[in-house]
Structure formats: structure tokens, C-alpha cells
Amino acid sequence: MKKVIQRIGILLTSFCLIFFLFRKSANYWVSLCLENGLVGQGQTPEQAIDKLKKAIESFLEAYQNEDNIYDSPIRIDELHEFLTIEDTESSQTYELRKVYA
């Protein structure tokens, strides 16, 4: 397994204190919130953290206004996967879409 660059950080948002991890993955940096599993991605660690902060603030705002939003810390197996996944290039492209039900 390749050596993976991993760091831990703390964000102070307008709502609360957030703990996160971030690491290099392919050509991007990925940040992972330990409190709720949200992620941010960017070309630099700072961009990944900034995107994670925006995602967290958006989530917390929605969480305060909605009754049926699930909020739970990241599971140990998900954390293990984030920390141990190998840094490999993928030839596949994935798309994420928002779906309203």
C-alpha cells in the first residue's frame, strides 16, 4: 500500500466545532467530517477544507429547519476505508445528482 498523506483538523463554524480528516487522493485533496460524514474536495488542502466548511454550514442550516434529516457520526468501517484506501487512478467518471422524492 502506498503511503497516504493524512491530517486532522478542527473547524469552528458559526454553529459548532467540527473535527475532520483530510488526505491526498489522486490529484485532489479530500476532507471528511467525522461528525456527519460530509466531504469536501479541492486542488489544495485549503480548497478541500473550504468546501467542507460550506457543506457543513449548509447541512446544519437545513438540519435546524427540517425534522427528518439524519445526522450521525461516521461509522468506523467508513473511517477505516477513508484512511486505508489506496491512491489509484480510475478511468471511470462518476456523476452525483440530487434527486427529489
RODO-2510 file (C-alpha; in nm, 4 decimals, decimal comma):
residues 101
     n   res          X          Y          Z
     1     m     0,0000     0,0000     0,0000
     2     k     0,1256     0,3481    -0,0841
     3     k     0,1948     0,6000     0,1876
     4     v    -0,1096     0,8223     0,2255
     5     i    -0,0803     1,1784     0,3464
     6     q    -0,3362     1,2255     0,6230
     7     r    -0,4013     1,5162     0,8513
     8     i    -0,6544     1,6041     1,1150
     9     g    -0,8106     1,9433     1,1642
    10     i    -1,0706     2,1377     1,3547
    11     l    -1,3203     2,3845     1,2092
    12     l    -1,5090     2,6407     1,4104
    13     t    -1,8265     2,7176     1,2184
    14     s    -2,0951     2,9635     1,3163
    15     f    -2,2862     2,6652     1,4584
    16     c    -2,0317     2,4382     1,6294
    17     l    -1,6841     2,2852     1,6499
    18     i    -1,6138     2,0232     1,3789
    19     f    -1,3374     1,7611     1,3630
    20     f    -1,2232     1,6385     1,0232
    21     l    -0,9536     1,4422     0,8425
    22     f    -0,8103     1,5178     0,5041
    23     r    -0,5818     1,3366     0,2655
    24     k    -0,4466     1,3435    -0,0857
    25     s    -0,6365     1,1216    -0,3286
    26     a    -0,5161     1,1097    -0,6908
    27     n    -0,4827     1,4761    -0,7931
    28     y    -0,7197     1,6100    -0,5275
    29     w    -0,7391     1,6673    -0,1561
    30     v    -1,0415     1,5189     0,0181
    31     s    -1,1668     1,6277     0,3599
    32     l    -1,4017     1,4138     0,5705
    33     c    -1,6149     1,5391     0,8608
    34     l    -1,6133     1,2906     1,1497
    35     e    -1,9403     1,4210     1,2959
    36     n    -2,1611     1,3518     0,9938
    37     g    -1,9622     1,2018     0,7048
    38     l    -1,9786     1,5073     0,4783
    39     v    -1,6857     1,5550     0,2413
    40     g    -1,5141     1,8372     0,0557
    41     q    -1,2730     1,8104    -0,2357
    42     g    -1,0274     2,0555    -0,3887
    43     q    -0,6984     2,1014    -0,5694
    44     t    -0,5350     2,2107    -0,2413
    45     p    -0,5956     2,1242     0,1243
    46     e    -0,7350     2,4745     0,1769
    47     q    -0,9904     2,4315    -0,1040
    48     a    -1,0998     2,0937     0,0332
    49     i    -1,1430     2,2402     0,3810
    50     d    -1,3312     2,5443     0,2478
    51     k    -1,5724     2,3226     0,0521
    52     l    -1,6225     2,1003     0,3561
    53     k    -1,6959     2,4049     0,5722
    54     k    -1,9574     2,5270     0,3229
    55     a    -2,1154     2,1805     0,3067
    56     i    -2,1291     2,1573     0,6867
    57     e    -2,2819     2,5031     0,7271
    58     s    -2,5414     2,4234     0,4603
    59     f    -2,6198     2,0889     0,6249
    60     l    -2,6527     2,2388     0,9727
    61     e    -2,8810     2,5135     0,8451
    62     a    -3,1065     2,2553     0,6790
    63     y    -3,0882     2,0330     0,9892
    64     q    -3,2233     2,3151     1,2054
    65     n    -3,5132     2,3786     0,9664
    66     e    -3,6132     2,0200     0,8817
    67     d    -3,7395     1,7446     1,1086
    68     n    -3,6461     1,4397     0,9017
    69     i    -3,2725     1,4856     0,8360
    70     y    -3,0439     1,2045     0,9538
    71     d    -2,7363     1,3169     1,1477
    72     s    -2,4896     1,0637     1,2830
    73     p    -2,1116     1,0368     1,3264
    74     i    -1,9185     0,8481     1,0608
    75     r    -1,9097     0,4713     1,1145
    76     i    -1,5794     0,3031     1,1988
    77     d    -1,5799     0,0970     0,8773
    78     e    -1,6281     0,4141     0,6687
    79     l    -1,3440     0,5851     0,8557
    80     h    -1,1225     0,2808     0,8044
    81     e    -1,1964     0,2865     0,4311
    82     f    -1,1125     0,6580     0,4080
    83     l    -0,7826     0,6068     0,5895
    84     t    -0,6694     0,2922     0,4081
    85     i    -0,7973     0,3211     0,0526
    86     e    -0,5131     0,3138    -0,1958
    87     d    -0,4416     0,6154    -0,4110
    88     t    -0,5216     0,4766    -0,7552
    89     e    -0,6354     0,6497    -1,0687
    90     s    -0,9749     0,5500    -1,2029
    91     s    -1,0621     0,5616    -1,5695
    92     q    -1,4303     0,5770    -1,4823
    93     t    -1,6195     0,9021    -1,4386
    94     y    -1,8954     0,9248    -1,1804
    95     e    -2,1693     1,1828    -1,1559
    96     l    -2,3598     1,2848    -0,8453
    97     r    -2,7138     1,4133    -0,8871
    98     k    -2,9665     1,5480    -0,6415
    99     v    -3,2948     1,3598    -0,6539
   100     y    -3,6190     1,4810    -0,5014
   101     a    -3,8628     1,2104    -0,3985
***
